Amino acid sequence: MSIRKAVIPAAGLGTRFLPATKAVPKEMLPVVDTPVIQFVVEEAVAAGLDDVLMITGRSKRALEDHFDRVVELEMALEAKGDTAKLAAVQQSTHLAGVHYVRQGDPKGLGHAILVAAEHVGNEPFAVLLGDDLIDPRDPLLAHMIKVQEREGGSVVALMEVPHDQISLYGCADVSGEGDVVKINALVEKPPVDEAPSDLAIIGRYVLSPTVFAVLRETAPGRGGEIQLTDALQTLIAMEPVHGVVFRGRRYDTGDRLDYLKTVVRLASEREDLGPDLLAWLREWLPSQ
């Protein structure tokens, strides 16, 4: 079945970025001049998904406003003849059909995905977590969709991380070699000495609709939340679950230091900002 729908969980409180996220959703934090959430939606659209459902919560109205029209602003920019900014403002409006539903209770990622069941229906779908930005030059999601269409079941994005950091992630026990592997088991944030591999789950999934039935029966796990990793572990016994090992460019915007690194890296690659920014960095860094 062709995959058309993307689910983006965006109900988190963003406590790592307080006080900035007291009134501004963490998904609206800018990478230079584009909110994090727009990069995620653009990735879904580039992979051929034109139906996007955001799982939101309280104080997330800015997400809806960003993907809506602001007629007064468009008219002002048009009157000034500022076609570049007008196009930038309109881009988010026309990206995809974006829908919204509230999670209500903060019961974890698995619960957030379960909230999407009515919208998704009985078809496979993609899940994109907003903290992970995947460089558009490395089309991970499109590759995962092809694997799912070929193999069926579900597909999880994996990335090798330093061994001493594996306890920060869900971890996969796999069989096979290369970019596509069979997942035998998944463990949520294992102790370093108990991790079955250094392959961490990163924030991209292509899931079978069977996951909804499994999530309904999944008890709260680590942190008292319904963990998607626990549901996928159950799903492994029912359907094939494969992993795509990603070796491209990934930017973590969920950590303050990595967020700053992301802004600097992407700004330095822009034609309008990069040359001046790099020149300033070369001048400033030796003085530190």
Backbone hydrogen bonds in HBPLUS format (Angstrom, degrees):
<---DONOR---> <-ACCEPTOR-->    atom                        ^
c    i                          cat <-CA-CA->   ^        H-A-AA   ^      H-
h    n   atom  resd res      DA  || num        DHA   H-A  angle D-A-AA Bond
n    s   type  num  typ     dist DA aas  dist angle  dist       angle   num
A0051-ASP N   A0004-ARG O   3.34 MM  47  6.16 149.5  2.44 165.5 160.2     1
A0126-ALA N   A0005-LYS O   3.01 MM 121  6.39 171.0  2.02 155.1 157.0     2
A0006-ALA N   A0051-ASP O   2.83 MM  45  6.23 157.1  1.88 160.3 165.7     3
A0053-LEU N   A0006-ALA O   2.82 MM  47  6.20 164.2  1.84 161.7 166.8     4
A0007-VAL N   A0126-ALA O   2.77 MM 119  6.11 152.8  1.85 147.6 156.2     5
A0128-LEU N   A0007-VAL O   3.01 MM 121  6.39 157.5  2.06 156.8 163.0     6
A0008-ILE N   A0053-LEU O   2.82 MM  45  6.18 163.1  1.85 159.7 163.1     7
A0055-ILE N   A0008-ILE O   2.99 MM  47  6.15 160.6  2.03 135.0 139.8     8
A0010-ALA N   A0055-ILE O   2.62 MM  45  5.32 151.3  1.70 148.3 154.3     9
A0017-PHE N   A0014-GLY O   3.07 MM   3  5.83 157.2  2.13 121.3 127.4    10
A0018-LEU N   A0015-THR O   3.29 MM   3  5.30 170.5  2.29 109.6 109.3    11
A0020-ALA N   A0017-PHE O   2.91 MM   3  5.78 116.7  2.32 141.1 141.9    12
A0022-LYS N   A0019-PRO O   3.04 MM   3  5.27 163.8  2.06 116.6 117.6    13
A0028-MET N   A0025-PRO O   2.85 MM   3  5.38 157.4  1.91 115.7 123.3    14
A0029-LEU N   A0026-LYS O   3.15 MM   3  5.39 166.3  2.17 108.7 112.5    15
A0037-ILE N   A0027-GLU O   2.94 MM  10  5.10 158.1  1.99 158.4 151.9    16
A0036-VAL N   A0029-LEU O   3.05 MM   7  6.04 149.4  2.14 153.7 156.7    17
A0031-VAL N   A0034-THR O   2.85 MM   3  5.40 171.8  1.86 143.0 143.3    18
A0034-THR N   A0031-VAL O   3.40 MM   3  5.40 166.0  2.42 111.2 115.2    19
A0038-GLN N   A0035-PRO O   3.03 MM   3  5.50 135.0  2.24 109.5 121.0    20
A0039-PHE N   A0036-VAL O   3.08 MM   3  5.47 123.2  2.42 107.1 120.3    21
A0040-VAL N   A0036-VAL O   3.36 MM   4  6.77 152.7  2.44 147.8 155.3    22
A0041-VAL N   A0037-ILE O   3.06 MM   4  6.36 161.0  2.10 150.7 154.9    23
A0042-GLU N   A0038-GLN O   2.89 MM   4  6.04 161.7  1.92 151.7 157.2    24
A0043-GLU N   A0039-PHE O   3.01 MM   4  6.23 145.7  2.13 141.4 150.3    25
A0044-ALA N   A0040-VAL O   3.13 MM   4  6.49 156.7  2.19 147.9 153.2    26
A0045-VAL N   A0041-VAL O   2.97 MM   4  6.27 163.6  2.00 155.4 159.5    27
A0046-ALA N   A0042-GLU O   2.92 MM   4  6.07 157.0  1.97 146.0 152.4    28
A0047-ALA N   A0043-GLU O   3.14 MM   4  6.39 134.5  2.36 140.4 151.5    29
A0047-ALA N   A0044-ALA O   3.13 MM   3  5.22 133.5  2.36  96.6 109.2    30
A0049-LEU N   A0044-ALA O   3.04 MM   5  5.40 160.0  2.08 147.4 143.3    31
A0048-GLY N   A0045-VAL O   2.91 MM   3  5.12 160.4  1.95 111.3 115.8    32
A0097-GLY N   A0050-ASP O   3.07 MM  47  6.07 165.7  2.09 151.4 150.5    33
A0052-VAL N   A0097-GLY O   2.89 MM  45  6.06 171.1  1.89 161.1 164.0    34
A0099-HIS N   A0052-VAL O   2.74 MM  47  6.11 159.2  1.78 161.6 169.0    35
A0054-MET N   A0099-HIS O   2.87 MM  45  6.18 169.1  1.88 149.5 150.7    36
A0101-VAL N   A0054-MET O   3.08 MM  47  6.49 151.0  2.16 166.7 169.9    37
A0056-THR N   A0101-VAL O   2.87 MM  45  6.07 157.0  1.93 145.2 151.7    38
A0103-GLN N   A0056-THR O   2.78 MM  47  5.98 158.3  1.82 176.8 169.3    39
A0063-LEU N   A0060-LYS O   2.99 MM   3  5.79 152.9  2.07 122.6 128.9    40
A0064-GLU N   A0061-ARG O   3.05 MM   3  5.38 117.6  2.45 105.1 119.0    41
A0065-ASP N   A0061-ARG O   3.05 MM   4  6.40 162.1  2.08 153.8 159.4    42
A0066-HIS N   A0062-ALA O   2.93 MM   4  6.04 150.6  2.02 142.5 149.5    43
A0067-PHE N   A0063-LEU O   3.39 MM   4  6.70 152.2  2.48 145.5 150.8    44
A0068-ASP N   A0065-ASP O   3.18 MM   3  5.02 160.5  2.21 101.8 106.9    45
A0074-GLU N   A0070-VAL O   2.98 MM   4  6.27 162.5  2.01 158.3 164.0    46
A0075-MET N   A0071-VAL O   2.88 MM   4  6.10 160.6  1.92 155.7 160.7    47
A0076-ALA N   A0072-GLU O   2.99 MM   4  6.20 153.4  2.06 144.2 151.5    48
A0077-LEU N   A0073-LEU O   2.98 MM   4  6.21 162.5  2.01 153.3 157.3    49
A0078-GLU N   A0074-GLU O   2.90 MM   4  6.04 157.1  1.95 147.5 154.5    50
A0079-ALA N   A0075-MET O   2.89 MM   4  6.04 154.9  1.96 144.5 151.2    51
A0080-LYS N   A0076-ALA O   3.11 MM   4  6.33 143.4  2.25 139.8 149.1    52
A0082-ASP N   A0077-LEU O   2.98 MM   5  5.27 150.4  2.07 159.7 156.7    53
A0081-GLY N   A0078-GLU O   3.05 MM   3  4.99 145.4  2.18  96.6 107.3    54
A0083-THR N   A0081-GLY O   3.04 MM   2  5.63 128.9  2.32 104.8  90.2    55
A0086-LEU N   A0082-ASP O   3.08 MM   4  6.24 155.0  2.15 147.6 155.5    56
A0087-ALA N   A0083-THR O   2.95 MM   4  6.03 158.1  1.99 143.3 148.2    57
A0088-ALA N   A0084-ALA O   3.07 MM   4  6.34 153.1  2.14 143.4 151.1    58
A0089-VAL N   A0085-LYS O   2.91 MM   4  6.12 155.9  1.97 149.9 155.6    59
A0090-GLN N   A0086-LEU O   2.98 MM   4  6.18 157.7  2.03 149.0 155.1    60
A0091-GLN N   A0087-ALA O   2.96 MM   4  5.96 131.9  2.20 140.7 152.3    61
A0093-THR N   A0090-GLN O   3.07 MM   3  5.22 123.7  2.40 100.0 114.9    62
A0094-HIS N   A0090-GLN O   3.28 MM   4  6.56 145.2  2.41 154.2 162.3    63
A0107-LYS N   A0105-ASP O   2.92 MM   2  5.67 126.7  2.21 111.9  95.9    64
A0226-ILE N   A0107-LYS O   2.78 MM 119  6.01 164.9  1.80 162.7 158.5    65
A0112-ALA N   A0108-GLY O   3.00 MM   4  6.33 155.0  2.07 148.8 156.6    66
A0113-ILE N   A0109-LEU O   3.01 MM   4  6.31 157.0  2.06 154.9 159.7    67
A0110-GLY N   A0226-ILE O   2.86 MM 116  5.02 136.5  2.05 157.5 153.2    68
A0114-LEU N   A0110-GLY O   3.04 MM   4  6.27 149.1  2.14 141.0 150.0    69
A0115-VAL N   A0111-HIS O   3.05 MM   4  6.37 140.4  2.21 146.7 156.3    70
A0116-ALA N   A0113-ILE O   2.95 MM   3  5.31 145.9  2.07 106.5 116.8    71
A0117-ALA N   A0114-LEU O   3.08 MM   3  5.39 168.5  2.10 115.3 118.4    72
A0120-VAL N   A0116-ALA O   2.95 MM   4  6.07 166.1  1.97 165.2 169.8    73
A0121-GLY N   A0117-ALA O   2.90 MM   4  5.85 170.5  1.91 154.6 157.9    74
A0125-PHE N   A0207-LEU O   3.04 MM  82  5.50 151.8  2.12 146.3 154.9    75
A0207-LEU N   A0125-PHE O   2.74 MM  82  5.50 151.4  1.82 171.1 170.6    76
A0127-VAL N   A0205-TYR O   2.80 MM  78  5.01 157.8  1.85 141.9 144.0    77
A0205-TYR N   A0127-VAL O   2.99 MM  78  5.01 153.6  2.06 147.2 150.8    78
A0129-LEU N   A0203-GLY O   2.98 MM  74  4.81 173.9  1.99 140.2 141.2    79
A0132-ASP N   A0129-LEU O   3.39 MM   3  6.08 150.9  2.48 116.0 121.9    80
A0253-THR N   A0131-ASP O   2.76 MM 122  4.96 168.1  1.78 160.9 159.3    81
A0133-LEU N   A0251-TYR O   2.83 MM 118  4.96 170.8  1.83 153.4 156.1    82
A0251-TYR N   A0133-LEU O   2.76 MM 118  4.96 163.6  1.78 151.1 156.0    83
A0135-ASP N   A0249-ARG O   3.03 MM 114  5.46 176.2  2.04 152.3 153.6    84
A0138-ASP N   A0135-ASP O   2.85 MM   3  5.52 165.6  1.87 125.5 129.8    85
A0140-LEU N   A0138-ASP O   2.71 MM   2  5.84 121.6  2.05 121.8 105.7    86
A0143-HIS N   A0139-PRO O   3.42 MM   4  6.62 154.6  2.49 141.8 148.4    87
A0143-HIS N   A0140-LEU O   3.07 MM   3  5.27 118.2  2.46 100.9 116.0    88
A0144-MET N   A0140-LEU O   2.97 MM   4  6.31 156.4  2.02 154.0 161.3    89
A0145-ILE N   A0141-LEU O   2.93 MM   4  6.20 156.3  1.99 154.3 160.1    90
A0146-LYS N   A0142-ALA O   3.18 MM   4  6.45 154.9  2.25 142.9 148.8    91
A0147-VAL N   A0143-HIS O   3.06 MM   4  6.38 153.9  2.13 148.6 155.9    92
A0148-GLN N   A0144-MET O   2.94 MM   4  6.23 159.7  1.98 152.0 157.2    93
A0149-GLU N   A0145-ILE O   2.93 MM   4  6.15 159.1  1.98 149.9 155.7    94
A0150-ARG N   A0146-LYS O   3.04 MM   4  6.18 138.9  2.21 138.8 149.5    95
A0150-ARG N   A0147-VAL O   3.17 MM   3  5.11 125.8  2.48  92.3 106.4    96
A0151-GLU N   A0147-VAL O   2.78 MM   4  5.87 163.1  1.80 157.4 162.0    97
A0152-GLY N   A0148-GLN O   2.69 MM   4  4.86 148.4  1.78 134.0 141.2    98
A0154-SER N   A0240-PRO O   3.09 MM  86  6.59 154.3  2.16 152.8 158.6    99
A0242-HIS N   A0154-SER O   2.97 MM  88  6.40 161.4  2.00 155.2 154.8   100
A0155-VAL N   A0206-VAL O   2.71 MM  51  5.03 157.9  1.76 151.1 158.0   101
A0206-VAL N   A0155-VAL O   2.86 MM  51  5.03 160.4  1.90 152.0 153.5   102
A0156-VAL N   A0242-HIS O   2.84 MM  86  6.29 154.4  1.91 151.4 159.3   103
A0244-VAL N   A0156-VAL O   2.94 MM  88  6.31 153.5  2.01 151.0 157.9   104
A0157-ALA N   A0204-ARG O   3.05 MM  47  5.40 153.3  2.12 168.8 160.3   105
A0202-ILE N   A0157-ALA O   3.06 MM  45  5.64 165.5  2.08 136.4 140.5   106
A0158-LEU N   A0244-VAL O   2.90 MM  86  5.82 169.1  1.91 149.0 146.6   107
A0246-PHE N   A0158-LEU O   2.71 MM  88  5.92 173.6  1.72 166.1 163.8   108
A0159-MET N   A0200-ALA O   2.86 MM  41  5.26 143.0  2.00 141.7 153.5   109
A0200-ALA N   A0159-MET O   2.86 MM  41  5.26 166.9  1.87 142.4 139.8   110
A0161-VAL N   A0198-ASP O   2.97 MM  37  5.74 157.6  2.02 161.0 166.8   111
A0165-GLN N   A0162-PRO O   2.87 MM   3  5.48 163.4  1.90 122.9 128.3   112
A0166-ILE N   A0163-HIS O   3.34 MM   3  5.50 168.2  2.36 109.3 112.8   113
A0168-LEU N   A0165-GLN O   3.01 MM   3  5.75 165.3  2.04 123.2 127.2   114
A0169-TYR N   A0166-ILE O   3.11 MM   3  5.57 169.5  2.12 118.7 121.6   115
A0189-LYS N   A0169-TYR O   2.82 MM  20  4.85 129.9  2.07 113.6 126.9   116
A0201-ILE N   A0170-GLY O   2.83 MM  31  5.24 158.0  1.87 141.5 144.2   117
A0171-CYS N   A0187-VAL O   2.71 MM  16  5.19 163.0  1.74 153.7 159.3   118
A0187-VAL N   A0171-CYS O   2.87 MM  16  5.19 159.9  1.91 150.4 156.7   119
A0172-ALA N   A0199-LEU O   3.11 MM  27  5.78 155.2  2.17 159.3 165.3   120
A0173-ASP N   A0185-ALA O   2.86 MM  12  5.08 171.6  1.87 150.9 151.4   121
A0184-ASN N   A0173-ASP O   2.74 MM  11  5.48 159.5  1.78 154.6 161.0   122
A0185-ALA N   A0173-ASP O   3.33 MM  12  5.08 153.6  2.41 135.8 136.3   123
A0175-SER N   A0182-LYS O   2.83 MM   7  5.17 151.3  1.91 148.4 157.2   124
A0182-LYS N   A0175-SER O   2.98 MM   7  5.17 158.1  2.03 157.0 158.2   125
A0245-VAL N   A0179-ASP O   2.72 MM  66  4.86 157.5  1.77 140.5 147.8   126
A0181-VAL N   A0243-GLY O   2.90 MM  62  5.17 162.1  1.93 148.6 154.7   127
A0243-GLY N   A0181-VAL O   2.81 MM  62  5.17 164.0  1.83 148.6 152.5   128
A0183-ILE N   A0241-VAL O   3.01 MM  58  5.74 165.4  2.03 154.7 155.8   129
A0194-GLU N   A0191-PRO O   2.87 MM   3  5.30 158.7  1.92 117.1 124.3   130
A0195-ALA N   A0192-VAL O   3.41 MM   3  5.43 164.4  2.44 103.8 108.3   131
A0204-ARG N   A0202-ILE O   2.78 MM   2  5.95 141.9  1.92 107.5  98.7   132
A0211-VAL N   A0208-SER O   3.07 MM   3  5.93 169.1  2.08 124.7 127.6   133
A0212-PHE N   A0209-PRO O   3.13 MM   3  5.88 158.2  2.18 119.9 124.1   134
A0214-VAL N   A0210-THR O   3.31 MM   4  6.67 158.3  2.36 150.0 156.4   135
A0215-LEU N   A0211-VAL O   2.83 MM   4  6.00 159.4  1.87 150.4 156.0   136
A0216-ARG N   A0212-PHE O   3.06 MM   4  6.29 149.1  2.16 146.0 153.5   137
A0217-GLU N   A0214-VAL O   3.00 MM   3  5.34 141.6  2.15 106.0 117.0   138
A0218-THR N   A0215-LEU O   3.15 MM   3  4.90 160.0  2.19  99.2 105.4   139
A0221-GLY N   A0225-GLU O   2.65 MM   4  5.51 168.1  1.66 149.1 144.9   140
A0224-GLY N   A0221-GLY O   2.88 MM   3  5.28 146.9  1.99 143.6 140.4   141
A0231-ALA N   A0227-GLN O   3.30 MM   4  6.71 155.8  2.37 145.8 151.8   142
A0232-LEU N   A0228-LEU O   2.89 MM   4  6.19 158.7  1.94 156.9 162.9   143
A0233-GLN N   A0229-THR O   2.96 MM   4  6.18 147.6  2.07 144.3 153.2   144
A0234-THR N   A0230-ASP O   3.21 MM   4  6.55 150.3  2.30 143.2 149.8   145
A0235-LEU N   A0231-ALA O   2.91 MM   4  6.20 152.8  1.99 145.2 153.8   146
A0236-ILE N   A0232-LEU O   3.00 MM   4  6.21 137.3  2.18 146.3 155.1   147
A0237-ALA N   A0234-THR O   3.22 MM   3  5.91 147.1  2.33 115.4 122.0   148
A0238-MET N   A0235-LEU O   2.84 MM   3  5.11 153.8  1.91 111.1 120.1   149
A0239-GLU N   A0235-LEU O   2.94 MM   4  6.04 161.0  1.98 173.0 177.7   150
A0259-TYR N   A0255-ASP O   2.73 MM   4  5.79 147.9  1.83 153.8 163.9   151
A0260-LEU N   A0256-ARG O   3.07 MM   4  6.35 157.5  2.13 146.7 151.2   152
A0261-LYS N   A0257-LEU O   2.99 MM   4  6.33 155.4  2.05 148.0 155.4   153
A0262-THR N   A0258-ASP O   2.86 MM   4  6.06 151.0  1.94 143.6 151.5   154
A0263-VAL N   A0259-TYR O   3.02 MM   4  6.38 159.4  2.06 152.8 157.2   155
A0264-VAL N   A0260-LEU O   3.06 MM   4  6.32 166.6  2.08 151.9 155.0   156
A0265-ARG N   A0261-LYS O   2.85 MM   4  6.00 166.1  1.87 153.1 157.5   157
A0266-LEU N   A0262-THR O   2.96 MM   4  6.04 175.2  1.96 156.7 158.3   158
A0267-ALA N   A0263-VAL O   2.91 MM   4  5.86 154.8  1.98 144.5 152.6   159
A0268-SER N   A0264-VAL O   2.92 MM   4  5.93 152.7  2.00 144.4 151.5   160
A0269-GLU N   A0266-LEU O   3.26 MM   3  5.28 143.7  2.40  95.9 106.0   161
A0270-ARG N   A0267-ALA O   3.16 MM   3  5.38 159.5  2.21 107.3 113.7   162
A0274-GLY N   A0270-ARG O   2.63 MM   4  4.94 148.0  1.73 138.5 149.6   163
A0277-LEU N   A0273-LEU O   2.96 MM   4  5.99 164.6  1.98 164.1 168.5   164
A0278-LEU N   A0274-GLY O   2.84 MM   4  5.89 173.1  1.84 165.0 166.3   165
A0279-ALA N   A0275-PRO O   3.05 MM   4  6.12 155.8  2.11 142.2 149.3   166
A0280-TRP N   A0276-ASP O   3.01 MM   4  6.18 155.7  2.07 144.3 150.5   167
A0281-LEU N   A0277-LEU O   2.89 MM   4  6.16 158.1  1.94 151.1 157.5   168
A0282-ARG N   A0278-LEU O   2.94 MM   4  6.14 160.7  1.97 150.4 154.8   169
A0283-GLU N   A0279-ALA O   3.13 MM   4  6.31 143.1  2.27 137.7 147.6   170
A0284-TRP N   A0280-TRP O   2.77 MM   4  5.93 153.9  1.84 152.0 159.9   171
A0285-LEU N   A0281-LEU O   2.86 MM   4  5.68 171.7  1.87 151.5 154.4   172
A0287-SER N   A0284-TRP O   3.08 MM   3  5.63 144.3  2.21 114.6 124.7   173
A0288-GLN N   A0285-LEU O   2.98 MM   3  5.39 165.3  2.00 118.8 123.6   174
